[in-house]
Amino acid sequence: MAFVAFTAVTFIHPVYPREQFLQHAGTVLLLIPLVIDMVKDRMPMTAFIGILLFAILHVIGARYIYSYVPYKDWCVSLGIVDAGFFLDSRNHYDRFVHLCFGIFLFPYFQYACKQWFGLKPLLAVFIAWLIIQTGSMVYELFEWLLTIVMSPEQADNYNGQQGDAWDAQKDMALAMIGSTAMAVCYLFKYVCHR
């Protein structure tokens, strides 16, 4: 309920209303496994929390349209860093979320591979890793298709490329780094418990 209330608050005076509604198609997809688990209560807590954390990051990104999330201002005002810390003018929030896609959703996909398909733990780790890579690629293809049907300004607001021709490749690489780190952690856990 707190997450739904938080999401509702982000709709007050949206910066980019049309883009925000498009962004929230992903929020609905993230809510589905959470709502199902609230009824069935079978998902491991790591998977549930991972989806919830990723959904929170996504809602924040949807509120400001990823390219404009004021994380730098937040870090300075909270005293985490001083004003001169951020040398790069690019807003890297979208890159951070792609990294978190690989980290936070990995436990859910690994659980789903074991639960739904009856895969052994090591194979479930590998398939979960592949799902993250495939999901990342499909999302970047979706963004590319948007650039074809939207105006250049709308597409840039939604995609958050910020003039980087290699944005899609960097985003996919970050998802791969996050999921690879999680796969190594899971493999280490399984090897140590044998």
C-alpha positions in Angstrom: 0.0 0.0 0.0 2.9 2.4 0.8 4.3 1.8 -2.6 1.0 2.5 -4.3 0.7 5.7 -2.3 4.2 6.7 -3.2 3.5 6.1 -6.9 0.3 8.1 -6.7 2.2 11.1 -5.2 4.6 11.1 -8.1 1.6 11.9 -10.4 1.1 15.3 -8.7 2.1 18.0 -11.1 4.2 15.7 -13.4 7.0 17.2 -15.4 6.3 15.3 -18.5 2.7 13.9 -18.2 2.6 11.9 -21.5 6.0 10.3 -21.0 5.2 9.5 -17.4 2.1 7.5 -18.3 4.1 5.5 -20.9 6.8 4.9 -18.3 4.3 3.4 -15.9 3.5 0.5 -18.2 6.6 -1.0 -16.6 5.4 -0.2 -13.1 2.2 -2.2 -13.8 4.3 -5.2 -14.9 6.4 -5.0 -11.8 3.3 -4.9 -9.6 1.9 -8.2 -11.0 4.3 -10.6 -9.2 4.1 -8.5 -6.0 0.3 -8.6 -5.9 0.3 -12.3 -6.7 2.8 -13.0 -3.9 0.8 -11.0 -1.4 -2.0 -13.6 -1.9 0.2 -16.8 -2.2 3.2 -15.8 -0.1 5.7 -18.2 -1.9 8.3 -15.9 -3.2 11.6 -15.6 -1.3 12.0 -12.3 0.6 15.1 -11.4 -1.5 13.0 -11.7 -4.7 10.1 -9.7 -3.3 12.4 -6.9 -1.9 14.4 -6.9 -5.2 11.3 -6.3 -7.3 10.0 -3.6 -4.8 13.3 -1.7 -4.8 13.6 -1.8 -8.6 9.9 -0.6 -8.8 10.7 2.3 -6.5 13.7 3.3 -8.6 11.6 3.0 -11.7 8.8 5.2 -10.3 11.3 7.9 -9.4 12.7 7.7 -12.9 9.2 7.9 -14.4 8.4 10.9 -12.2 11.3 13.0 -13.6 11.8 11.1 -16.9 15.1 9.4 -16.2 17.3 12.1 -17.8 16.2 14.7 -15.2 16.2 12.8 -11.9 17.8 15.4 -9.6 20.0 12.8 -7.7 23.0 15.1 -7.8 21.1 17.8 -6.0 19.7 15.3 -3.5 23.3 14.0 -2.7 24.6 17.5 -2.2 21.6 18.7 0.0 21.9 15.5 2.1 25.6 16.2 2.7 26.7 13.0 1.0 29.0 14.8 -1.3 30.0 18.4 -1.9 28.8 20.4 -5.0 32.1 19.8 -6.9 31.9 16.0 -6.7 29.9 15.5 -9.9 32.2 16.4 -12.7 30.2 14.8 -15.5 27.2 16.9 -16.7 25.4 13.8 -17.9 22.6 12.5 -15.7 23.5 8.8 -15.0 20.3 7.8 -13.2 19.1 5.7 -16.1 22.5 3.8 -16.1 22.2 3.2 -12.4 18.7 1.7 -12.9 19.9 -0.6 -15.7 22.6 -1.9 -13.3 19.9 -2.4 -10.7 17.8 -4.3 -13.2 20.5 -6.9 -13.3 21.0 -6.9 -9.5 17.4 -6.5 -8.1 15.5 -8.7 -10.5 17.9 -11.6 -10.6 16.6 -13.2 -7.4 13.1 -13.2 -8.8 14.0 -14.7 -12.2 16.2 -17.4 -10.5 13.3 -18.2 -8.2 10.8 -18.3 -11.1 13.1 -20.7 -13.1 13.2 -23.1 -10.1 9.6 -22.8 -9.1 7.8 -22.7 -12.5 10.1 -24.8 -14.6 11.6 -27.1 -12.0 15.2 -26.3 -13.0 18.1 -27.4 -10.8 19.7 -24.4 -8.9 22.8 -24.1 -11.1 20.7 -24.2 -14.3 18.2 -21.7 -12.8 21.1 -19.3 -12.2 22.2 -19.5 -15.8 18.7 -19.1 -17.2 18.0 -16.2 -14.9 21.2 -14.6 -16.2 20.0 -15.1 -19.8 16.6 -13.7 -19.0 18.2 -10.5 -17.7 20.3 -10.1 -20.9 17.2 -10.9 -23.1 15.0 -8.5 -21.2 17.6 -5.7 -21.4 17.9 -6.2 -25.1 14.2 -6.3 -25.7 13.8 -3.1 -23.7 16.4 -1.3 -25.8 14.7 -2.5 -29.0 11.4 -1.1 -27.6 13.2 2.2 -27.0 14.5 2.1 -30.6 11.0 1.5 -31.9 9.8 4.5 -30.0 12.3 6.7 -31.7 10.6 5.7 -35.0 7.1 6.6 -34.0 7.6 9.6 -31.6 8.9 13.0 -32.3 12.7 13.4 -31.7 12.1 15.5 -28.6 9.6 13.0 -27.1 11.8 10.1 -27.9 14.8 11.7 -26.3 12.8 12.6 -23.2 11.6 9.0 -22.9 14.8 7.2 -23.8 17.2 9.4 -21.9 20.1 9.0 -24.4 21.3 12.5 -23.8 23.2 12.6 -27.0 25.1 9.3 -26.5 25.0 7.1 -29.6 26.2 4.1 -27.6 23.5 4.5 -24.9 21.7 1.2 -25.6 25.0 -0.8 -25.6 26.1 0.8 -22.3 22.7 0.2 -20.7 22.8 -3.5 -21.7 26.4 -3.8 -20.5 25.4 -2.5 -17.0 22.5 -4.9 -16.8 24.9 -7.7 -17.7 27.4 -6.5 -15.0 24.7 -6.5 -12.4 23.3 -9.9 -13.3 26.8 -11.4 -13.6 27.6 -10.2 -10.1 24.4 -11.8 -8.8 25.1 -15.0 -10.7 28.5 -15.3 -9.1 27.0 -14.7 -5.6 24.4 -17.4 -6.2 27.0 -19.9 -7.7 29.2 -19.3 -4.7 26.3 -19.9 -2.3 25.4 -23.2 -4.1 29.0 -24.4 -4.3 29.7 -23.6 -0.6 26.5 -25.4 0.5 27.4 -28.7 -1.2 
